[in-house]
Amino acid sequence: MTDSLLSMMMLPALPHGEGGWEGWALSLFVLVPLLMLLGLWLSRNIVQIRAVMVTGASALLLMAVTLTVMYLHVRQAGATDEMLFRADMSWYPALHIHYSVGVDGISVAMLLLSAIIVFTGTFASWRLQPMTKEYFLWFTFLSMGVFGFFISIDLFTMFMFYEVALIPMYLLIGVWGSGRKEYSAMKLTLMLMGGSAFLLIGILGIYYGSGATSMNVLEIAQMHNIPVEQQRIWFPLTFLGFGVLGALFPFHTWSPDGHASAPTAVSMLHAGVLMKLGGYGCFRIAMYLMPEAAQELGWIFLVLTGISVVYGAFSACVQTDLKYINAYSSVSHCGLVLFALLMMNRTACTGAVLQMLSHGLMTALFFALIGMIYGRTHTRDIRELNGLMKIMPFLAVCYVIAGLANLGLPGLSGFVAEMTIFTGSFQHPDTFHRAWTVIACTSIVITAVYILRLVGKILYGTCTNEHHLSLTDATWDERTAVIILIACVAALGMAPWWLSGMIGESVLPIVGNF
């Protein structure tokens, strides 16, 4: 299937060395959001604002799809470089900081996920009021940070884009959120900034400990010069710094409050993409650059991630707010990402990246549907919702599909990701790791319990609220966002081989260090 797709595209053989045109073309993932910010600033009415957002989001999605096809083509042509489409430019020579970009299969997958969420999030915010222009300005600024992070291979540049992605969250939640939005925005910001402080210390320790002449991740990894005793110091700080964003127990408490208060598209982007920066950073920086410390100290974080997986699932069972249910579910599923990475073998790590993709699509779909239901019923309390299947059948059916994907129904993305994770985890020869795998597997059963209970409670039965009987179903813009996400969830579930192969090749250079 991939071969035929590539031949239909009629792509020529492409250079993949450092400094090629396509390396600099990666910077379009940062330049396009910058142009969107300029266009939004110049916009004078809602029509112009929507035109800028749709045009920019469509361009990003087209670029991500094109990059994916190009990457597959170059790999099939025999490229063996660890990172393709590289470009490098000295940015701040005094501190050896470079603007270095490049992608592998993991980065390409994350860019594709980000573009899908930004595109669908634009339609999910189509009717947002008030201060539409300001909202989309901060939304686009956040998106730019996410894209910049995934294409960067310089430690400082990655950290800079990481901060760019975090800062807008305070305003997006504090101004356009609901409920205890000021409290949630401040709690999220303080905890994530605290994680950033640990991360900055870890990055500086890695750079000065390695004795490298630049902050390029590949150069530091090839040197393998960080002494083990220093790795024991910098690995926990770096893993913890990224782990806070990945909802690592017990630093996960910002996540449910933040998601519950955020507007719909922000919840989609935050849970669907932003939390993936945590798992990506743990793998790409902490574990890749400090493999000896990862092997020695990884068991500590394995225990914490195992607790996240089970605790998040149990917590979702006792919630009555739709957003809190999905937020705690995200804690559980993001915990599975870090859990699989710490198994340090190819199958489990491939499953971790597939889980990032699967969870990103599923949770974006969930938050989009919850926002649409809340916009009509003005409540997220499941005790006040029932009989929605007869009132808004399209949204109800889509909610059922999202729930089935979340509990791991074969044919949808959740099944592929979780089976790969648990298969890879059982491949670990150590009894301790296998025991924790058994514990983590219990989350599958718990997830099925709260998903089926939730679907039965709010969708079926007789509607007892007379106001709800007059509600309308999804509009065209809402249907656009939801259908695209469902199609992606189904595509990943039924045809995972091209993505899993691309990811598996990129995982090898990292797991080969363990």
N, C-alpha and C positions, 0 to 999 in steps of 0.2 A: 504493500500500500504506500509506504514511504517512497520507494523507488519510483512508482508511477507518478506520485505527486511531484517529485523533483524533476522528472523528465518532462512533465507537462509545463512546469515553470520554465524549462529550457535555460537553467542557470549555467553560466560559464564557470570554468575553474577560477577560483578566487584566491588571491594571496591572503595569507593569514599571519604573516610575521608582524613584528612591531612597526608601527608607523604607517600601515596601509590605510587607504582611504576609508575602508569600512571600520577601522579602529576609531578614527575621528568621527565617523558617522554615529557611533554609539553615543556621542555627546548630544545628539539630537534628543535623547531621552531627558536631558536637562534643558536644552535650548527650547524645545517646544513648550514645556510648562512656563518658561520665562516669557515666551511670546504670548502665551495665554494670559499671563498676569498683565502684560502691557495692553492686550486687547480688552480685558475686563476693566482696566483702569480707564480706558478711553470710551467704554460703552456708556450710553446715555439712557437706555431703557431695557426692559426685560427681554425684548425680542433680540436685541444685540447681545445681551449677556448669554442667553441660551445658545445663540449662533456661535459665539466664541467657544463655549464649553463643548458643544457637540462637535464642532470642527476639530478642536484640539484633542478631545478624547478619542475621536475616530482616527486621527492621525497617529496617536500613540498606540492604539490597538493594531492598526495596519502595520506600523513599524515593528511591533512585537511579533506579529505573525510572520512578517518577512524575515526578521532576524532568526526566528525558529527554523524556518525552511532553509535559510542560508547556512545556519550552523549544522543542520543535518547533512546538507550537501557537502560542506567542507570536510566533515568527519568521514563521510563515505568516500570522499576523494583521497583519503589516506592521511589527513592531518593528524599529527601525533602531539602537537603542543598541548601543554596543560591548559593554557588560556588562549583563546582565539580572538582575533580582531583587536589586537592590542595597540594602544597608543600611549605615548609617554611625553610629558613636557615638564621641565623644571619650573616649579611654581615659587618656592621660597628657598633658595639655595643655602641660606645661612643655617637652616635646620634640616636640610636635605629632604624637603617636602616636594613631592612631585604630583602633578595631576596625571595619574596613571589609571587607565581603564582597560578592561578586558572581560571576557565572559567565558564560562564553561557551561556545561549542561544544566547545572544547578541554577546559575545566574539567569540563564535564558528562561528556564521554567518560572522563576520568580518574577521576571519582567513580564512574561505573558500573563501570569496571574494578576499582577498589579494593573496592567492595562485593561484587563477584563473588568476588574472591580471599579476602576476609575470611570470606565465607560458606563457601566450599569448604575454606578452611584450618581452619575450626572442625571440620568432619567429618574432615579428615585428621589432626587431633589428638585425635580422639574417645577413644582408648584410651591417651593419653599418661600415663606414670608416670615418676618420682614428682613430688610437689609440684605437682599439677595446678592448684590454685587460684592459686598464685604464677605459674605459667607463663602462664595465661590473663590474669592481671592485667597482666603486662608486654606480652603480645601485644595486648591491648585498648588499652593506653596508646600503643603504637606506632601502632596503627590510628587513634587519635584525632589524632595528629600528622599523619598522611598526609591525612586528610579536612580538617583545619583548614588545611593548606598549600594545597590545591587550591581552597578557597573564598575565600581571603584575597586582597585587592588592596591591602593596605598592606605596605610593605617590612618594617617591624619585625615585624608580626604574622606574615608569611610566614616570616621568619627564626626567630621563636620556635617556630612549629609545626615547622619544619624540624629544629630541635634536639630537640624533643620526639620526633620520629620516629627520630632517630639514637641517642639515649641508651639506650633499652631493648635495643638490639642486643647490647651488651656482655654483659649478664646472660643474655639468651636463648641466646646461643652459649656463653658461658663456663660456665653452669650446666647447661643441658639439651642441649648439643651433644655431639659425638663426636670421636674422634681427637685431634688437637692443638688442642683447643678453647680453652684459655687463650691460647695463642700467637695463634691466629686471631682471637679476640675482641679482644685487645689491639692487634694489627696493624690490624684494621678500624677500631677506635675512634680510634687515633692518626692514621691517614691521613685519615679523614673529618673529624675535629676540626681537622686541619691545613687541610683544604679550607674548613671553616667559618670559620677565622680569615681566610683570604683573602676569603671571601665577606662577612664583616662589614665589613672595610676597604672593599671595593668598594661595599657598600650605603651606608655613611656618606659615601663620596666622591660617590656619585650624589646623595644628599640635599642635602649642603651645596654641591655644585657646581651643582645646578640652581636653587638659591635658592627652592625651593618652600616653601609654608607648611604642607605636610603631607607624609607619606611615601606618599600615595596614588599608585599606579603610573599610573593614568589621568591624574591631574593633572600629574605630572612629564612624561609622554609628550606631553601637549598643549602644554606650555610650550616644549619643545625648547630649553631654556636651558643645557644642559650644554656648555661650550666644547669644541671638538674636541680641543684639547691635553690637557684633563682626561679626555676619553673614552679617549684612548690609554693613560691610566694605569689607569682604573677598569675598562674593558672586559676586559682580560686577567685581572685579579684576579677579577672576578665570573664570567667564563666558566670560568676554571680552578676556582674554588670549587665551582661546580655540576658542572663536568666531572669532578671526582674521583669524585663519586657516580655519574656516568654512565659510569664505567670508561674515562675518557680515557687513552690511552697517553701517557706511561709511568707513570701514577698508578693503574693498574688492578690492581696485584698483590694488593691486599686482597681483591678479589672472589673469585677461585678458592678461596683458603684459607677465607674467610668462609663461602661457600656450601657447601664440602665439610664443614665442621664443624657447621653449623647444623642444628637439628631440621627435620623435613620442612615443617611449616607456616610456619616462619620463613624457610626458603629460598624458599618460594612467595611470601610477602609481600615479602621483600627483593628478589628478582630480578624478581618480577612487578609490583611497585608502587613500592617505595622507590627503585630505580634510575631510575624515570621522573621522580622529582623533579629529577634532574640535567638531563635534556633539557628538561623543562618550564621550569625556572628559567633555563636558558641562553636559551631563546626568549623567555619572558615578561619577563625583567628585562634580561639582558645585551644581547641583540640589539634588543629593542624600545626600550629607553631610550637606547641608544648606537649608533644605526644607522650613523653616519659611521665610527666606529672599527671596527664590524663589517665594513664594506666594505673598510677599509684593512688590517686585521689578520686578517681571517677566513681568509686563505689559510694562515696558520701553523697554525691549529687544523684546517683542512681536511686538511693533510698528516698531522697527528697522528691524526685520526679515520680517515683512510684506512689508516694503519698498524694501528690497532686492528681494523678490519674484517678485513684479511687476516691479520694476526698471530694474532688470536683464533681464526680458522678453522683455520690451520695448527697452532696449539698444541692444539686439540681433537683433531686427527688422531693425535697421539702420546701421548695420555693413556690410562691403563688403568683409571682410577677413573671410575665412572659419573657421579658428581657433578662431578668435575673436567672431564669432557668437556662437560657441560651448562654449567658455569660459564664455560669459555673460549668456548663457543658464545654465551653471553650477552654476553661482551665484544665479540664480533664483531657481533652484532645490535644491541646498544646503540650501538656505534660507527656503525652505519648511520643511527641516529636523528640524532646530532650531525652526521654527514656531510651528510645531506639538508637539515638546517636551515641549514647554511652555504652552500647553493646559493642561498638567499634568493629563491626564486620560489614561487608559490602551489602548483604541482603537487608539487614536492619537499617543501615544508613540510607539505602535507596528507599526503603519504606518510610523513613522519617521525612524525606523530601516529598514523596507522594502524599504523605499525610498533611504536609504544609499546603500543598495544592488542593487536596480534597477538603480539608477543613476551611481553607480560605474561601472556596466556592460555596460550601454548605452553610457556613456561618453568615456569609454575605446574603445568601438567599433567605435564611431565617430572619435576619435583622430587617431585610427589606419587607418581608411579609408581615412581621410584627409591626413595623412602622405603618404599613398600609391598614392593618386591622385597627391599630390604635387611632389612626387619623379618622376613622369612621365611628368607632365605638367610644372613643375617649376614655378607654380603660385598658389596662394590661393585666388586671386581676382575673385569674382563671376562674375564680368563684363567681364572677359576674358575666362570664361568657359561656354560651352554649347554643347549639343549633345553628352554627354559622354555615354549615354545609348547604342548607336550603336558602340562606340569605345571600351569600357571596360564594357561589360554587367554584368559580375559577381560583380565587385566593385559597379556598379550603383545600381543593385538590392539590394545589402547589405546595401547601403546608404539609400535606400527607407525604408528598414526594420528598420534601426536605427532611421530614422526620425519618422516613425509611432509609435515606442516605446516611443520616446521622447514626442510626443503629446498626449500619453495616449490611444492608440488603444486597445480595449478589446482583451484579449488573449495574450498580451505582458506585461512585468513587470511594465511599467509605469502606466498602468491603475489600477492594484492591489494596488500599493503603494499610488497613489494620492487619490483614492476613500477611502481607509482606513484612510488617513490623514484627508480628509474633513468631512467624516462621524464622526470621533472622535472629530474634532474641533467643529462641530455643537452640539455635546453632552454637551458642556460646557454651564452651565445655565446662564452665565453672558452675557448681551447684548453687552458689549464692545468687548468681545472675538468673539461673533458671527458676529458682524459688520466687524471685521478685517478678519474673515473667508470669508465673501462675497467678500471683496476686494482681498484677495489672490486667490480666485476662478477665477478671471478675467485673471490670468496668463495662464489658460488652453486655452482660446480663443486666446490670444496673441501668445502663443507657436505654436498653429496650423497655425496661419497666417505666421510666419516667416519660419516654417518648410516646409509648402506646397509651399510657394513662392520660397524657396531655391531649393527644389527638381525640381520644374518646370523650374527654370532658368538654372541650370547647367547640368541637365540630359537629358532634352528633347529639341526638336527643331533641327536645323541644325548646325553642327559644322562649324564655320567660320574661324578657325585657321588651316591652312594646315599642320602645324607641328603636331598637335594633331591627325590627321588622321592616322598616322603611329604608334601610341602608342600601347603597348601591355596590356593585361589584367593581373590579379593577378598571382603571382608565387605560387608554392606549399606551401612555408613557410608562405606567406601572407594569403593564403586560410585557412591554419590550424588555425591561430590566429583568423581570422574573423568567421569561422564556429563555433568554440568553444564558442565564445562570443554570437553569435546569438542563439545557442542552449540553453545557460544559460538564456538569456533574455526570450526565449519562455517557458522554463521549469518553471521559476519563475512566468510567467504570467498565465500559464495553470494549474499549480499544486502548488499553494502557501500555501496550508493548513499545510504542515508539517513544513515549516519554520515559518509561522505566529504563529502556536501553540507553537513552541519552544521559539520564541521570546516573545510571550505574557506572558508565565509563568515567564520569567526572568524579565519582566518589572514590574510585580506586587510588588515585595519587595520595589522598588523605588517609584512608584506612590502611594503606601500605606502610605507613609509618608506625603502626601499632604492633 
